[in-house]
Structure formats: structure tokens, C-alpha cells
Amino acid sequence: MRVILAGYNVDSTVIEELKAQALPRDDVTPETLSASYARISRDPRSVDKLRAVARAEVGKARRSNRDIIFKMGHHSVAEHAVFNFDIIGISRLAIEEIEKFRLCSYTEKSQRYIKLEDDHIVPDEIEQAGGSGEFGALIRAQNALYHDLYQRLRPYFFDIHPEMASNPKKHSILNGWAKEDARYVLSLATLGQLGMTLNARSLEHMIRRLASHPLAEIREFNRRIYEPAKEVAPSIILFTEANDYDALTYGELGALAEKIIPSGSSTPGEPVRLVGYTPDADERLIAALLHSTSTESYEACLAGARSLSSDGKRELVKTALGRMEFYDSVLREFEHVDLTFELVVSSTCFAQLKRHRMATLTAQPYDPGLGVAVPPSIEAVGALTEFMEVIDRTEEFHAGLAAGMDRGAEYVLTNAHCKRVLWKTNARELYHFSRLREDATAQWDIRRVASEMTRRAVAKMPMTLLLIGGKDAYPDVYRRVFGRTPDLKPPPH
């Protein structure tokens, strides 16, 4: 056996410095990896030899990539080329659109941990509508209250947590709580930054989808990722043009929705609802576990699961979970059990929810009619009236903008404003979600949502979710189920 590290991501500044010190060469491109790996299926030579050939004949490698992707339809070869992007000075609203693409990696500037300045975008749409003056004044009012709230919330958290306040190592946590609650008054126009890593196939998909986006900021972002990628790897970034499918489909569906559903026929309702789930989930999980560990058909395994007593079912599920540490994922068979939730969540909560990209998430636009999420600490420090005054002013301006604009008015809405989302997951991902978002260290807004999701899910599939809960609760949950304390060994290095 030979295992060769064929390549890895290198900072582009290093690449440019190395190129400047070397003779001109055209093989500094990830396309050679795509071309050489594409040949593996039909060329008997070893992979390292195929890479050498691709590096020596870059023009031929590029033609091969185009033929394989365009003529043969094998887009997967583009997945061997990986790109990293620094994305700086982009709005919170735009980041939501970018992070809809699930087969990418993102690390985002946190409004929980970093005290924000007053940086924000003035959207083209609002400027063209003649609203930039009032928009700027409102953003300044939101930002001023953010700074004021932070100054008032910081001593509040130190006062109510004296044991943490006495430990300098805990001060960053208390400061973070003040920042994260103050940010609820900030607009979706607030600037952020992120690092993004994705392969060329996902990049091409992103570019093609965003080319039709209605927001000018997103189209400008799209241009800025397309141009450097196309220069480096023209043979694997091919299908990038705007098209009617992306530009028109949702609008046409929206027009039909207006005819089918009477406007205003629903109310905000409960913030968490379980609207769909696998029937007989516990038995179907057991059937999946039996199927993986036997040679029988699924029908026979399901019949076997249904033949078990309640104690027998519980014992089998306990066997599947008994050796699990809090950092382990439950077995893949748990993915055969599905749940669908409708949630009403704030922008702050949504920013965390969307990071669980293995789930299926679709969302409506932000809707001031759904109300706002108000941190309990805001009321505790006597700032609720000031907070709601800014919210009311924001919603009044938003309503005026929205009446004359298709898109763009939502930039002025805040992190407290809400939207409806449909979130479909499987039991394995729900375990992961709960471990992170029900933990005591999780942000209060999403922790509240996660706890209610878990409560409703457990009522429908108690055995499947036997060990669900936050990381901090895991020892107690395990002890309650197994009657003993888990090992809690650290993850292996």
C-alpha cells in the first residue's frame, strides 16, 4: 500500500510568493487534481503518475475536465478542487443567503463574542427608493441602543452571577452574555465576515443560483467569488449563468400561493410545532437495527420489532446506545426516523439553526407580524420600553419601504424579528442538535427552542430518543436509563 498526500489548501499569499520566486508555470491550479482523478476509472497507471501527466499538460487537462463535466455530465470530478474565501464586510442578511448552501464550511464572525461597531451596509434597493437618509438615522438609533444596552447588561450579569464575577477567567462569559442580548436590537444590515471553504462543484452551484438573486448585494458578492475562481480554474467552473428556473420559479409559486391560501388566514401560534414524524418510529428504528445486523428482509425485521414486548424493545435500543460517550453520534440507523418541525424563530435563533446543515431547512421571509424575541435581561434592566420604541420605529419604516419594494426592506429589521421555518431532520441529527443546543452553555434563545423540540419529539418516539439531551445533562440522562454513571472518557487523540 502507498498513501500519498497529493495536495492541501495553502494560503494564496504563500502561493503568489512562491510563484514570484519561480519561473513562470501554468500548473498552479487545482484543475490538475480534478483531471488526474477523473482518469482513474479508465487509465491503469497509478494515481501519482496521472497527476504528473496532468501537471505536465495543463491545457489537455483543462480540455479533459470540460469534456468530462460538460459532455459526459460527471460533475463529481470538480469536487476534488477546493477553494477558500475570505468574505469581509457583508451584511447579516446576505450571510443568511450564502449559508443556505449546505455542502460548504463556514466560520462566521460571532455577534455573541465580539463587541460590534456601527458598520452596516446601505442597500442599493433602499438608496434607489430614496430611503437612505431615514434608513441611516434608524440604524444609528439601533446602534446607539445596542451600545447603551451592553453597558447596562454587563453589570447586570456580573451582579446576578457573583460566583462567576469573582473569577476573572469567567468574565469573558459574562461579557458575552451582555453582548449577545444587546445585539437583538441590531439590524440585518449590520456587517459581518466569514471564512468559506467549498469544492468547485459546490462553488459553481452557488454562483449559478446567486446569479439570479434579487438583492444587489448578493449579486455583487457572486461576481466577486466568480472572477477569481474562474481565473484559477476555468475548466471546472462552467455553468454559471442566471436562468429562469432560479429567477422565476419561487415567484410563480408565490403567485399561486396567494390564490390558494387566504391572506392572513393563520396566526403566529406556538413557536415550536411537530408537524410530521415517522409513524411507529421506535419499531422502525429497531427494524433498521435488526436489518443492519442480520441477513433478513426489512419486512421480516419490522415484524420482529413489532413482536417484541415493551421491555424487549427498550433493551434492544439500550444495547445500541449503551457504549456511547456524550461526544459520539448515535448509530446511522437512527437516520431512518424522521421529524418535521414548524418553528417561529428570531433572526438570532435562525443564525444558529441554519448551521445544522444536515437537516432540511426552508424559510419564509421575516415577518414583523410574528412579533419579536426579547431577551429577559432587557426587561430585567428596565430597558424594555426603549427597546420596543426602537422596534416600533423599525417596523413603521419597514412597512413603508415594503409597500414599494419587492426585496430589500428586510435589511432594516433586527435580530429580534422572526420568521417561520420548516425544519426536517432525522433522529440522529436531532441527537446532535440537542447535545449542542440544549447544553447549559448554549445561547438562551435556541436552547429554549431546542428543549421544546426535544420534549415534543420524545412524546412521539421515547425509545428512539432515550438518551437525548444537552452535553451537560448527559451523565444524569445516562444514569437514569442505565442505572450507572457513564465512563465519560475524553475523545481519543
Beta strands, then each sheet from edge to edge (+ up, - down):
strand 1: 82-91
strand 2: 105-108
strand 3: 191-199
strand 4: 272-277
strand 5: 338-346
strand 6: 360-363
strand 7: 418-426
sheet 1: 1+ 3- 2+
sheet 2: 4+ 5- 7+ 6-
end
